[in-house]
Each structure stands twice: as C-alpha cells, then as structure tokens.
Amino acid sequence: MAFVSWVLILADDITVIRLAQPIIPSYFSDILVNTFLSTFFLFTFLGFKIEIGLKRSGNFNDLLWQVFIIGAITVLISLIIKSIGIFSNNDFFIYDPLVSNILYHINIGIITIFLANGYYVWKKMILYQKTKRTDVIWHIFEYLTLISIVSNFFFFDITDPYFLIFTSPITILGLICAFNLKWVAFLTYKQKWRSILLLSLIIIISLSFLERVYAHHIISNLLIDLAENVFIQAIFGFMLMNCIVALLVLLFNLPTSSVFEQKFGEVMLFQKLHQSLQVGEKEEDMYELLISSSMTTVMADAAWLEIRDNKGGLKAFQNSNIDEYDVFEIKKALRKNQVNISSEPQYIKDILSYPHTEKIKHLDYKSFLLIPLTSNNQLIGTLVLLKNLNDGFDKEMVDIIFTFVSQASISIKNFRLMSDAIQTERYQEELKIAKDVQQSLLPASLYLNNAVQLSVYSKGAKEVGGDYYDVYELSPTRFAIVIGDVSGHGTSAAFNMAQMKGVFQSLVSLDLPVDEFMVLANNALGRCLERKSFITLSLFVLNTETQSIQYARAGHCPAILIDSKNNEALFLDGKGLGLGLSRNNTYEKHINKYELSYSSNDVLILYTDGLVEAHNLARDEYGYERLKQMGLESSADKPRQIIDTIIENVQHFSGSTQFEDDCTLLVMKFS
C-alpha cells in the first residue's frame, strides 16, 4: 500500500506539471495528492511497526545499528541524486519542474523509510522495562503523531504560529519519552562507546536529511514540501531529541560503567558459588524466599508457586496477590490452550489473545512467565509470575530470574537428598522391591482402539499402594477393563495386588460372562488372601462395535457414566460383594451382571474410594456427588484434562496434596 501510494503521488505530480497551467495544482489535485501522501506515511510506518514489533531482541546496539545502516543506505541514495545535478553542470536538473519534483519525490520516500524505522526502534527502547505510566504516555504520543498526518490537508509555514500549536504537544510528549532510558544501565563499557558512535552517526544522518529538506524549501516549484509538513517535522524532532538525550546520558554514565561491571561480575560469581549452599533451615523456607524475591526482581504483580514431590504429586502451593480460585481457573485455561510446563520455560505476552480464556478475562493479568524448577533433569516445581501489562517481561529480567530459580532448585533438591538419607537401609530395600513389583503389575500402555480415548491417574497413600487397574483385548473391538482396591496399604497391599493380577490374567482369557468371572475370581482369591484381607473390583467388557458395556461390581465404587447428549450423569450401581469376603459356594448369590449402551462423546469414569473419601479439616468427605458434578462440568474436555481438573478440585477441597488412601482415577471417552 505504501509503494502504490508513492507511485500514485509521482503520477499525480507528472500529470499536474505536464498538463496543468499554471504549475500550481488545482483544488481537487491537492486533495488527491495529500490523500496519497497520508496513505504513504501511514502504511510505511505501519509496516515498520509490525516488522520491528515482532523482534524480541535485548541487544540495544543491534537496534541502533539497524537505524544507522538504513539511514546510511538512504542518505547514500539521496547524495547520489544530489550529485547528479552538481556534476552534470546542467541547469535542466535544477530548474526543470518535472525533474526536480521527481528527484525530490524520491527523497520523500527514503526520508520516510529512515524515519519510520527509527521511530519504532526508539519505541522498543523507550518501552524497555516499561511501567504503566510510560506505556500510557507512549500510546498518547503515538496516536497524536499518527493523527498529525491529517495536517497534510492544511498549508502551514514553519513560521506560522499554528505550526507551533500543532507540534508543541507532540514535542513535549516526545521529550518525556526520550528520558525513559533504562536500557542504558544494561550496556557494558564497550557497548556504551559503540552506542555513542552509532548515535552520533544517526544525528549526522538526521541533520543531513533536514538540511536537504530545508534546502529544497527555497525552490518554489515543489508540489510537496516536507519542511511545512507537521508529521515529518515532529518525527525529525523526536528522533533528534532521543539521540541527543541518549548521547548525553551515555557520556555521563561512562565513568561509572567499569565499576558497575566489576561489581556485577562479583555478584554473579557469588550467586554461582552460593548455588552449592543451602538457604534457610528447612525446605519450606525456600518457597517463601523464592516467590518474594522473584516478584521483586521482575516487578511482578502476582505469582504462585507449586512444588512437586519426587513422584510428581503436588507437595506445596504458595500464592501472592492472587486468589487460589483464580489460579485454578487460569490453570484450566492454560490446559485448554495446550500450555504445559515440562523442562522449558514459557512466556505468554498476552493471555487474552488465546482462545478458551472467557473465565479469566475479568482478571487484570495479561503477560505470564512460567518457569519450571528442575534439578538433574527432574521437574520439582513450577513458578508462575504475572503482570498486568502486555509483553511485560524483558530479556534481562528473565535471565536474572533463571539464575535465581536455578539456585533455589538446587537448594530444594539438597534438602530432599538429606531427607532421603535419613531413611533406614531396610526400609529403602523394602520399598524398592515393592515399587518394582507394583510397576510391573500395572499396564505400560492403555491404548484400546481409535473409538476410545483413555487416560489414568494413580497414586498410593504411601510409596506403594493397593489400587489395581488393567486392560485386556478380547478381540479388536472387545476389551476387558478392570479396576480394584486391595484392603490395606503399603507393601502388603502391593503383594495382594500381585495375586489379583495373576487371577485376572488367568481368567480374562477365557472370555467368561462378567458375573461368572467374579465367582471364579472369588474362589481363587479366597484360598490365598489372609482372612482379614479382601479386594473390591469392577469388571467392564466394552464392545466398541455395538457401543455396549457389560459389567459386574464386586463391592467397588460405582462407576459414573456421563450422557453427553442429555448432559446428565448416572452412577452404575449394582449388587456385588467384595472378593474374598465370602469363602464358600454362596458367592454367586451376591453378584449380578448388568448391560447398557453408550453414545459418541459419552464419558465413563472409574475410580477408587481414596478419591471420594478425601476430606477437609472439618472431616467432610469429598463424596460421590461432587465427583459426579465435576465430571459432568469437564466432560467436554479430553480424558487427561478431565483427570487434571478433578484431582485439582479434590486437592483444593481437602486443602492437602496428599491422599490418606490409595487413589486411582481412570477416564474413558467414546467416539
């Protein structure tokens, strides 16, 4: 659009000069050419705003070099144009109206390119480590500058008082912006000298262009005169003010630069040495120190910290200046937008530009910095910093935070290593054996076929637990899914689970009706379990071809089926006695078989009692109804997201990240 407008102005100039007598354009031609000129200015500046805005560079010398190199190229083109007339010794290049206007028109193009590039480079530097006040002042200045383009439709002499009235507000705001020079403090001694050189050259280039503009001002046959253009003069003034102020500040900063660099190096060395030391008396002391220091360093408006245990479960949670419920809603929005923290930090410039953010639009937080706490490639937590500005975190801020978080991660890891060291050798060996057994019993893969999405969460109350789940393919479209809970906890429950695994694998291959399976399983387990032990179990046989389910329930928690079409959920209750409780031939009287059908997008939720029996400080249990309601509310999500939502809601309800009983949650979504 800028190029097309420039060509149209040139065409208008040629038409007016060749066809109109006298040379002064008609009223209609004035409106036309000023419209094209305004469009040319607007889209040239818009192009550089987009291009430079996409760059995330913290190297200020590179930005100044970009202004200089474009200025050098454009001023070289301008000098070549000037030289044509000087060395030709031909009055044709000086006095011919058409030639002089065409050459001046080329100057308009290259001057505008130089100013547009410099304007938005300075914007990036002025808004470095911006505050809300700086952000507001800049936007007012930018809007006023762009509005001044309409002055093309009026004729001002540079000595006209109205010219001063139009340019004064822009000049004052530009001068205020010019003094926001926080970027200077982050330059090294050598970088400051290089910046001084580049700024001096940019000033020379700007003055060279200004000289060219005012030299042509005395020529009476120019159709467009930049010397009388409020917009161009305002940008020239802004560029020169910024360069001169920055140059003076850099010169005054030079004497202290070497001392600052030395002290900064000493601080960084101290941080590296201090990483090997412990901070605080216990691990919990680190959490408050980490969140408060991080917020102070990057001037964050809010933050929260999640600490994970060695098994990946939530161990501790701290928040500052943000409500826990708002944290829960933000995390749900992040999950829906596939934003997950693993080993790499993530920076969100504007969360409201993402979809699925309707429930957090009322919050004032816009830019997020999500930093994982890792040690030896193990994720031990997540720190989230929030600002109420778009793109509120600068590169240097982030680098400092990474250093501090790295130090804190090592300290937390050291605390955990010390805690592990006090465990007895016998207990460690017992856990190792039990964990190996338990891991080998649970299925490595839960994929059935493309008609079912399946995900699972399982965590023992201790290092090992007695919850059991498994799947078995009876045919390409029929699958047996089992979930059970062994009475007790710890290693004894894990070994009883091993016996349940053996019974399941032995009987499921016979492809029995689900009630007959339960009878035979009860007979087998009744002979090997201790008298005080028993197992609750639910067995489901899923047929994806007929979209039907056959199930039996041996005293286990009732599954939940969510009907997506009618948006309702129901418990799959049924008669059934736990395995091992009846050790005679009467068990078949205590078990029934049930059948039902499902539809696309229906959800089946299987779980153990550790989930619904989680309680808060008032000893109120989470309960079946809350679980059913949470499943219904999140049923549109994928199984992994449904599980995350339910687990977080249970932990929020109980006020604890630990379950008192083994907990397993298995979610299937049908397609």
QUIURLIN-V23721 format. One record per run of one state. SS is the DSSP state (H for helix, E for strand, C for the rest). FROM is the first residue (numbers start at 1). TO is the last residue. If there is no record, write none. Layout:
ss: <SS/SS>
from: <FROM/FROM>
to: <TO/TO>
This chain:
ss: <C/H/C/H/C/H/C/H/C/H/C/H/C/H/C/H/C/H/C/H/C/H/C/H/C/E/C/E/C/H/C/E/C/H/C/H/C/E/C/E/C/H/C/H/C/E/C/E/C/E/C/H/C/H/C/E/C/E/C/E/C/E/C/E/C/E/C/H/E/C/E/C/E/C/H/C/E/C/E/C/H/C/H/C/E/C>
from: <1/2/20/27/54/60/89/92/96/97/127/132/154/161/179/182/187/189/218/226/229/230/275/283/299/302/309/314/321/324/337/346/349/351/354/358/361/367/376/378/388/395/422/425/442/452/460/467/476/478/487/490/509/514/527/535/544/548/556/559/564/568/573/576/577/579/580/587/591/592/594/598/603/608/609/613/615/616/621/622/623/634/639/655/663/671>
to: <1/19/26/53/59/88/91/95/96/126/131/153/160/178/181/186/188/217/225/228/229/274/282/298/301/308/313/320/323/336/345/348/350/353/357/360/366/375/377/387/394/421/424/441/451/459/466/475/477/486/489/508/513/526/534/543/547/555/558/563/567/572/575/576/578/579/586/590/591/593/597/602/607/608/612/614/615/620/621/622/633/638/654/662/670/671>
